[in-house]
């Protein structure tokens, strides 16, 4: 039996980017009992559902995220994670300053996407209020990153 892998995605409010990444990765590793996936937010309130646009993007891909509720990132949430992927440099800095004891688990998601657009920078942009096309663009970043994330997590936890 492999060591369990727990990937945690972190954004701001845990209603748009991180739940979308959570659902996409969970779908990609479906059938694997050595992976668990979750998400949280650096400024999240507890119990908010994922945004309607996030749900639409997932539904268009045949992926469900039933019963999702947002939650704030905390030491206890981080203690169960083996790998934590932040959406922006600001999220990464917040995690590093608030939870330095977990810093070896923190990564910037965009570094795994292979998408290098100097105009857009290294952050996964926040699509809130930008309409469905912005959410689709975010999903493309995640879909590009997920194979590399899986390969990296598998190599790290062998």
N, C-alpha and C positions, 0 to 999 in steps of 0.2 A: 504494500500500500504506500502510495506517495504521501509526502507531507502535505497537509491541507494548505491551500492557497486562498487567501482572502484579499481580494482587490477592493479598495475603497476609492470612489471618485468624489472629489470635493469641488464645489463651486460656491457661490454666494448664498443664495436662498434655498438651494436644494429643491427647486421646482422646475427648472428648465434643462440646463446642461448636464448636471450630474445624474439625475434620474434617467435621462436619455442614454447616457453612456452606460449606466448600470444595466438597463434593459438590453441594449445592443450587445454588451459583453456577455451577459447571462445567456442570451440567445446563441451567441457564438460558441459557448462552452456547454451548451445543453447536452446532457447525457454523461458529462464528466462529474464524478463524485468527489474529485479532488479540488474543485474550484467553488468558492462562494464569492458573491459580488454584492456590494451595497454602496450607498452614497450618503453624503451629509453636506452641510453648508456651514461656512465660517460665520454667517450672519443669519442663519435659518431659524425660523420659529418652528415649533413642534406641531406636526399634524396637518400641514397644508398639502393638498393634492398636487400632483404634477400639473403643469400648465396645459391648457387645451391644445396648444400648438405642439407641445412635446408628445401628447397622446396621439395627435393626428399623424405626426411623422412616424411614430411607432406602428400605428394601425396600418398605415400605407405599406409597411414592410411586413405585415402579418405578425407583429410582436405585441404582446400584451404586457401591461404594467398595472394589473388589477390591485386595488387596495393600497397603492403607494401613499405614504405620508412622509412629509419632510421631517428632518431632525437636525439639530445642531451638532457640529463636530465636538467631540469631547475626548478626554483622556481615555475613558472606558471604550468609546467607539474605536479609537486608534489602537488600543491595546490588542484588539482582535484582528487587526489588519496586518497583512504581510507586506503589502504594497499600496501606497496612497498616491493617486494621480490628481494633481491640482490643475484647474483649468487656466489659471493665469499666474503670472509672476507675483502679483499681489496676494493671491490665495496661498501660494507657496511661502512667501515671506510671513504671512500671518501664521501659518502652521508652524514654521520654524521658530518664530518668536514665542508663540504660546505653548508649544509642545516640543521643546528641543530634545527631550529624551527619545522622541520617535523620528528624529530628523533623517536617520539612515533609511527610512521607508518612503521618503517623499520624493516625488518626481513631477516634472512638468509634462502634462499629457502631449502637448503639441510636438515635443521632441521625438515622439514615437510615430508621428503621422507621416513623416517623409515629405510633408507639404511645406515648402519653404517659399513663402511669399513675403519679401521684405517689406512690402507696403502694409501687410496685415500684422506683422510681428509674430511673436512666439505664443501669444495668448490665444485661447479659444474664445472668440468674441461672444459677448452676452447678447442673445437674440431677443431678449424681452422687449416687447413693444415694436419690433421690427417686422412683424408679419411672418407668415409661413415660409417664404423663400429663405429668410435668415436662419430659421430652424433647420431647413434642408441643408444649408451650407454647413452648419454645425454637425449635422449627422454625417456628412461626407468626411469631415475631419476625423470623427470617431471611427467610421468604417475603415478609413485609411490606417488609423493607429492600432486598431484592435489586433490584427495578426501579429504585429511587432510586440504589443503588450503581452499577448499570450506566450509568444516565444521567449520573451525576456523573463516573465514570471516562471515559466517552466524551467528555464535554465538556472535561475536563481534558487529554486527550491528543490532541486534534485538531491 
